[in-house]
Amino acid sequence: MNSVQKVAVFFIIIGLEKGKKVMDMMDNAEIKNVLAELGKLAELSPQVQETVLHEFEQLGYHHDMNPAEILYVVRQLFNGGKISNTPRVTFPKR
């Protein structure tokens, strides 16, 4: 599962109301990428949901965060950048 797919699953997990508030803070390209993945999702097993939620919790997510904090956590999957299907190039540290 790629990072954009994980974001789509995460938005399903957190629910429509909270997910919409986060999307209101995203730019059009980010929204387009996430919505494209949401449209492709079929049934999600509880195991997939649990795995994705655990990954976001490892990035710092907790259920009482505000939308800006949630967006920050979501963008951590993209090395702090915008949500994109284009992989970011990272260079090894020396």
N, C-alpha and C positions, 0 to 999 in steps of 0.2 A: 504494500500500500504506500503510495507516495504522499508527500506532505500535504498537498492540496486535498487529496482524498481524506486524509486524517482531519483536516480542518472541517470539511463537510460533515463528517461523522460527528465531530465535536459539537458543531452547531445543532445537530439533531439531539445530541445528548443534553445540551444546556437548555434547549427548548426555544420555541418561536419568539417569545417576548424578549428574552435576554439576547438571543442570536440577532434579532432585528436591531436592537440597540447597538450591538457591536458593529453590524454591517453599516449602520448609519454613519460610522466613523471611518469606514474604508473608502478608498477611491474606486472609481468605476471599473478599472481593470481588475482589481482585487475581487470585487463583487462578481464580475463576469466569470472569473476563474472558479470561484467557490460555487456559484450557482450551476455552472456546467457540470461540476462533479456531483452536486446534490441531485441533479436530474438523472445521473447515471446510477445512483445507488439503488440497490434492490433491498431486500430484507437484510437487516443487520442482526447478527447473532448477539446474544448477551456477552459472549466471550470477546467478540470484536469491540463492542462498546466498552467493555471493562478494560481492555488493552489500551484503547485510544485514550480513555479517561485517565488511566494510570500514567500514560506518557505525558499528558498535559499537567497532571499533578506534579510530576517530576520536574516540569518546567516552571512550576510555581503557582499553578491554578488552584484556587479554592472557591467554593460555591458562593461566598459573599463578596466577591470582587466586583468593582464597578466596570462598566463597558470599556473604558480606556485601559484599565489594568488587564482585562481579558484580552484585548487586542494586542497589547504588549506581549503577553504570554504566547498568543497565537503566532505572532511574528518571530518568536524565538526559533520556531521550526525553520525559518528562512534566514537564519543568522542575523536577526534583527531587521531585515529588509521587508519590502512589500511582498504580499502573497502572490506568487507567480508559479506557473508551470515550468518556467525556465530555470534549470538548476543553476545555483550560484557557484562560481568557481572559487575554491578556497585553496590557499597555498599552505604547505606544511610550515610550522614554526621552526625557526632555526635556533 
